[in-house]
Amino acid sequence: MKKKVFALLLCGLPLMINAQDAFDVLQMSQTELRGTSRFQSMAGAFGALGGDLSVLTQNPGGIGVYRSSDLGITLSLDFNSTKAGVDKMNQTNFNVNNVGYIGAIRLDNETLPNLNFGFSYNRLHSYNRHYVGGVADIPTSMSNFVADEFVNVPQLDVEDLLYGDNYNPYFDGYAPWAAVTMFDMPTRTNGYVGIINDRGDGMMQGLFGEGTWGDGYYEVEERGHADEYNIAFGGNFADKVYWGLDFGILDLDYTSFQAYEEELENPYIMMDDEDLLYSDISNDHTSADWGIYNYLHTKGTGVNFKLGLIWRPNQFLRVGAAFHTPTYYDMRDTYRVSTSLKGYQYSNLLYNASKESNDGYNYSGSYTISTPWRFMGSLAGVIGTRGIVSFDYEYVANQTMRIGDDRGNNYPDVTDNVKYYFKPSHIFRLGAEYRVNPSFSLRAGYSYKTTQVEDGVDKYDYNIATVGTNPAYQYDNSVQYLTCGVGYRYKGFYTDLSYVHKMRNSVYNAFSPINDEFGYEPNVSADVKDRNHRVSLTLGVRF
């Protein structure tokens, strides 16, 4: 028998419902291939090479390879294309990917030839993405999912949903807040209707039932970034072992707007603000348009620590290893939610209702998260005097992510969900460089990242618990990079140009599938494909 999670739509504890859920923490933990143009053009396969400003975010042991100082800046232009279904959205963004300085101190000692220190700024991730889409002939409604989850909370009754217009869906009481948002909505005629309604027998009824059909529509707009500021130092022993330590300070800023709407024919709606209409036995030709709109702004600051080594057993072989601690973030969310509902009979408007949390004003809350720890192993070969081939493997322990209150106390329910939903992801990087002459080099690379979620999540075997008023969740199935670039050196000056093609395949789910002992009810989901083209330019000088 398949394992199933019978999780609530929302976590019940007041301290917990002002934080984010497992999939939100996953979103905040992502990194992508960025850095100097040389680093990008070889797909980031630098763990055993070093000697590049980007190594402070990857294997800080690479700082020990330097025998002279280095100062550089990398600029990039990103052309993003995101497609969900048949709808495609395009964006263009300018970024400063990297600014760094490495200072080399020569000691004139055979055992300890030099000690180096460095500072850098690196953009770890750009969250900019916008996609819209629709699903025709949806199999069920989000309203049914919310109603069913309310039924699964036996300690609650209808009175727990009567919060009126001025309520905070993250602090007041113990109710499941998507249900509060969709219940007892004031109309413009001073009546009350709902997207979910009380059937009169202690059960809640969504809009979708026998004889109902319709379409679903979604829009997701994300903006923001995760940046890291690095302070590192390192050196080498007898030009055989290179070591480095790095302290990272992170700044995260993420904003999202998510809308979900349905257009339904023959829905289960309220008639005359008092009678629930069962569409399968009615000939009243009713229809309904409804939507839920969630806004979230997250800011966070965090710290992490990295340790790295590179071993050079001979002139032609390099072996590298690095360990990254989790990033420990202090986070603060600002949020609001609203819902709307229009009911029709024979295309005539019966009522127009809407509801907002806290009269539409923002609320905020603080919490902590820790991202996955990471391990990297690397191998590189030097071919003659002109060629380099490098391979990296990275293990990302997604199942170790944690979320807690603003005092650092972990939430056990979310911790259990993290362990249940996620598995380690594996990143493979392969890069090569060929030096045409002492001044000019050609480079290429490839990177592949595996999925982060357990098979049961991707196959819709689990009910997915989310926090707050947004039942939607998303995750990546795979991320690939194809890269190439050129480099030019003249005395101490260098310039590098890279092209990166990113292929990201994700899954968007408007709400969790309903899968229990009574049978399977699918959700509304869509495959999302990102195709990113990035051109980066690095300018630097070594002295």
GIBELKA-V830036 format. One record per run of one state. SS is the DSSP state (a for helix, b for strand, c for the rest). FROM is the first residue (numbers start at 0). LEN is the number of residues. Records with the same first field share a line. If there is no record, write none. Layout:
SS=FROM-LEN  FROM-LEN
This chain:
c=0-21  28-8  41-11  57-2  65-4  84-2  106-7  126-2  135-6  151-6  161-15  182-2  187-4  193-3  198-5  205-7  237-3  265-4  271-3  276-2  281-4  314-2  324-3  345-2  360-2  370-3  383-3  396-1  400-1  404-5  410-1  422-2  435-4  449-3  453-1  458-14  490-2  509-4  516-2  521-3  542-1
a=21-7  36-5  52-5  59-6  141-10  157-4  176-6  278-3  356-4  397-3  411-10  454-4
b=69-15  86-20  113-13  128-7  184-3  191-2  196-2  203-2  212-25  240-25  269-2  274-2  285-29  316-8  327-18  347-9  362-8  373-10  386-10  401-3  409-1  421-1  424-11  439-10  452-1  472-18  492-17  513-3  518-3  524-18
